[in-house]
Amino acid sequence: MSIKRSDHVQGPPTVSITYTLEDPRSLTGGDQREHRVMASKGAHLLEVAMDHGINIEHACGGVCACSTCHVYVEDGMKNLSEPTEAEEDRVEEAPGLQRNSRLSCQCIIEGDGPIVVRVPSWNRNAVKEEAH
């Protein structure tokens, strides 16, 4: 399943994001646990990850209809959009819920960063997608 792309206007990639993968092999096929990438304001954390070969599960295609893209925002929460009521309702269904839990499909990059995101080990993309 492909993801719903952000319809927000995106600028140049100026925001530093670090994805820390608890189980990198299942998400990327490799052993690298930390991926530092540059992202554009207006993009969602899920689409940035997917664009950089980090295959975060997203069963609903990124439309906030499930909680499979659940991640932990370890640093830089102020650089992301506020969670909507729909996201808050969905993230409550995710395993391992914490105060810093977010759905990566709903996190719009708004600030200058940096942002640090941890992808839990139970998040495994069973169907690997091709880069978009």
Number of C-alpha atoms within 10 A of each C-alpha: 12 14 17 14 14 16 9 11 9 13 11 10 12 15 18 15 22 18 22 19 23 17 19 21 15 20 24 20 13 10 12 13 16 15 17 13 16 16 25 20 22 20 24 26 26 27 24 19 19 20 15 16 18 25 26 29 25 27 19 17 17 25 14 21 14 19 24 26 28 30 27 22 22 15 16 16 20 14 18 22 15 14 15 11 9 11 21 14 15 18 24 15 13 18 14 13 14 13 7 12 20 27 26 28 29 24 23 22 25 17 18 16 20 16 22 19 24 19 23 19 13 14 21 21 18 13 11 17 16 10 11 10
